[in-house]
Each structure stands twice: as C-alpha cells, then as structure tokens.
Amino acid sequence: MRVIGVLVLALTLSLTAPAPAAEVPTPAEVKAAIGHLGPVPVPPENPLTAAKAALGKKLFEDPLLSGDGSLSCQSCHLPNHGFAVPQALGPAYPSKAERRHSPTLVNVAFAAPLIWDGRAGALDKQALGPIENILHLNTNLDLLVEQLKTHPEYPRLFAAAFGNERITGERIGQALGSHERTLVFENSPLDRYMDGDESALSEFEKRGLAVFIGKGRCITCHGGPAMTDNAFHDLGVPEDNLQAPEVLAALRFDAKRMDYEGWATLTRDPGRALVTKKPEDFGKFRTMGLRNVAKSPPYMHNGALATLEDVVKFYDRGGGSGDATSPELEPLGLSDAEIADLVAFLEAANGSQRPLPQ
C-alpha cells in the first residue's frame, strides 16, 4: 500500500508541477532575430547636420506653428513621455477633438510608411501634415512662412541650416524631419545582452525574452532592430472612444478628406483602408516599435490599453473580438509569471538617445 501511495504522490506532483521554463535564447540568437539599429536613413536631398537638427528642434517646440499659438509639435510628442502623450487620445486644436493616440516618435527615422495608417511615405513631408490639419495645429503654411521670415531669430537659423535665409514650406519640413531623425534610442540592456553581456538582463528579463521569442510569439511582428515589422494588422482593439460624439465627428471628417467611401456612417476607424481603399485593410494599423515602449503608455492606435501588462494580457487572450482580426492572433496560454516576465523584458528595451550630429 505504501508503494502505491508513493506512486500516486509522484504522479500527482508530476501533473501539478509547473512546466519547465523555456530555454533562454543566446546573445547570438537574439542578435540574429533583433539586432542593433544601424545608421539613420537620410534622404540625399536633405543631409542631416547639427544646424538643421537644431533648427528642427526649435520649430518642433515652438507654438508659433499653431494657428492660435497654443500648441506645438511637442504638445503631442512629449520628450519626457517617450515622445507620445499620457492620455488615450492626442491633444487637438482648441474646440476640436482627436480620434487617435499620438504615436511615439522614438526611432521614427526607421519607420516606413508613417502614421498609424501609413498615409505618409516620407518623414520630411509627414512633418508638414499636422501643421495644416484643422484637428492638429490648424495653420496656413504660406502664412507661417511669412511669420518665420519676419521673426527675429529664424532667418539666421535657416541660413545656418541651409546656407541662405530662404524660408519655404519644404525647408520647414526638412528641418523638422532632421530633428526627428535624431530621436534614436539604443544602448538598452537588451543591446548589451546581444553584445555578449549576459549580466545585462536579470533572470526575470531573460525568462521574458524566452517568452518573447518563443511561447508569446511576439517576435513574429516585433523582430528586427526597431522591433517592428512596419506592417499593418487588425488586432480587434476596442474602440469605446468613438462613443464620444466629438471623436466620432473627427473620425468621419478625416475619412471624408481622405476620400473614403462611406465616411458619413463610420462607427469604426478604417485604419489602413483610409489609404488603400481596400476592404481587407479595414481596421489594420501599423505595428509600433518596442524600443523604449515602457516610456509611453497608454498603447494601441487609440490608447485603449493603459499598461504593458494590459497589452500582454490582450495578446494572451488572442486579441480583441471581430471576424477580421489578424489570423496570427490566437490565445497564448501564458501564466501570470510568464506575463510578468514578458513585461520585465519589454522594460529592458529602454535605451538612451544616440549622440546628436556634430
């Protein structure tokens, strides 16, 4: 009887014992799957210089770029909040409302195409869009050019950046784009681990790394140096924000100006379909990079998920509801410990800004 009891106890322990932790990927394996950020892509017609980046930073922070002087580019992209904002929806021009979260600008130089729906193909041109958008800075670009020409400082700064005092809308965009190309964040614990320093990650973070590449399948969409596939996916993110009339009005207005058929009856954000006009792209949004991701909550295109833990649990459930969600999504079956470890690893992707051009 005692032998039987011992066998029963052994069987019970084998059934209830936690599964062995996944093997932690080696630095070389992680470097192959993720790797380091390389040189910043720079268009040949707009070389990156210190003077141009400094001009772009001044313009980025200047409320002169808004119609009533109340907002700047920085209002939606706070440096102390991962170049995003802490609220679900981005700030809007006074009396207006936004319908999406302000995307982080961390490593935006490596993103293509740009914005949540990919409507902008080039950073220098994208920077001009929010200036004239009535929901954002609501400025007439030609008037802004004349204001900068008569400003006590800007003619000298444009001359230093471009070789002469000629101020144009194109040069404003090039300066802003140059500043945004300096927002490169690297040298994280993850980077040091990839270089062979196995002590750079804690045991929690290493276990989270194993989940990231293995059971969690995060690497499917978040591989590569910027930790994004730069593709578009429908995750079924809840859109409770559109219950607010002013937010729904902003969504429909934007869809109308994008020439989207059926804009007047929209109750969901079409996402990528606003650009491609393809039904199969409805509800798809760009995959954001994960470097410094812990610095910029909330998350998703509309800020629907407040914390990284919420994001991980969302994916663990297989994403949101809806028949059109990406086929890659399915329940992951992560344990509470695995969720905590994965969040710890994501925090280890926080790095420091690359030195500015000289």
Beta strands, then each sheet from edge to edge (+ up, - down):
strand 1: 185-186
strand 2: 232-233
strand 3: 285-286
strand 4: 352-353
sheet 1: 1+ 4-
sheet 2: 2+ 3-
end
